Amino acid sequence: MPKDLNVSKDVNVLALVKGEERFIFLYTDNNKSETLRTLGRFASDPEINFSWYDAAVLSQRLRQDQPTTLSRADLVIPESGSNWDE
């Protein structure tokens, strides 16, 4: 990697749980605008259970993105959500 590029290697996570459905968006600081466009595309697709309200809430979270440090304990998935393949 060239030394003059200031590229963040951190991956941010934006997640929404709607009943049995999980919407998880991974993004870097460099592709926030692309992630915002993706939220809009999801909201405008009638085949996806993702509303404009969902997009607005996640967009607000993305814009307010505060750097946080998560420990492994913060990422525990409850038993009821452990089978995401269904």
Buried (B, 14 or more C-beta within 10 A) or exposed (E): EEEEEEEEEEEBEBEBEEEEEEBEBEBBEEEBEEBBEBBEEBBEEEEEEBEEEBBEBBBEBBEEEEEEEEEEEEEEEEEEEEEEEE
